[in-house]
Amino acid sequence: MQKRRGSKILVFLLCLVPLLWLGWRAWNGRLTANPIEFITHYTGDWTLRLIVIGLCITPLRKILNQPDLIRYRRMIGLFAFFYGCLHFLTWIWLDKFFDPGEMWADIVKRRYITVGMAGFLMIIPLAITSTTGWIRRLGGKRWQLLHRLVYLTAVCGVVHYFWLVKSDIRQPLLYALLVAMLLGWRLRTWMRPAAKRPAPMRKTPAPPSPVYSQSGQLVEREPPAEA
């Protein structure tokens, strides 16, 4: 138990490293000539990275036979939402100064902001319903169905990145390849033929109990009629 708690603390601290690194750069004045653009891209990159890492949990736990990996998925997902909030806050505060007109004009005019906003809105209900209490309220099947929105969020993040960059598309291509592989693995699992799945065990009916007459003699039963 102590070992598991220590591993979760380690994952928590690792997820904080990008924020601490950003704070160190800001403190030392190393946010490049355009600090707003740097912070926006930096927090957006880490949002997408953590979404991809979260999608890796299920395949890795099955391939490596490590079911305990599932314990880190919620924390990683919440940190993805946290960096997504920082990404969004940088845009509405430092870039648009909370001007609704400017923000709406950007959403309508720039398609990469449109798809990025859609991805951010989809991750909000996932963060809200990530607790065990919400799993009980929604039920396991409905909760799983809702949390499949993360697949659309990942796709929106990749498209957002593709439309944002103007020349060097190597990083968006890398993320697109990773997301395609992870979603392809899930699709292959869902479409696995039923013949490969273990058949449910069929119970053998118990033989009928013997019937005796009042004198104690065994009474023979007639065989049941065929259906």
C-alpha positions, 0 to 999 in steps of 0.5 A: 500500500505504501509503495502504491501511494509513493508511486502516485506521489511520484506521478503527481510530481512528474506532472508538475515538472512542466509548470515548475519549468515554465515558472523558472523560465518566467522568473529568469526572464527566459520566455523568448521575445514573445512570452504570450506566444511561448506560454500559449504554445507551451501549455498547449503542447503539454495538454496534448502530450498528457492526453496522449499519455492518458490514452496509452494507459489502457493498451500498456496495461494489457500488453505489459500485463500491468493492471495497476497502471489504471490508477494513474489515468485519472490523475494524468487526465486531470493534469491534461485538463489543468494545462488545457485551462492554463492554455485557455486562460493565457488566450482569454487573459494575456492575449484577448484581455477578457474581451468577448467580442475579440474572442468570438471574432477569433473563434469564428474567423480562425478555424484552429481556434474553433476546433481547439475550443471544441476540444476544450469544451469536450474535456470539461465534463470528463474532468467534472465526472472523473470521481468515483461518485460520478461513476456511481451516479451515471452507472458504469456503461454511461460513464464509459460512453461519456468518457469516450469523448477523450478520443474526439478531444485528442483528434481536435487537439491534433487538428488544432495543432496542424492548422496552427503551424504554418510550415514545420508540421513534424510535431503535429504529424508525430501526434497524429501518428500516435493518436491514430495508433492508439485509436486503431488499437481500440477499434481493433479490440472492439471489432475482435470476432466473437469466436475469439472470445471465450464462450460462457460456461453452460450449466449441466442440468441436474438429474431429476430426483427419484420418486417413490410410491407409498409402499416405498417402491421406485416409480419410473418416470416417462422421458420428457417429450421432445420440443 
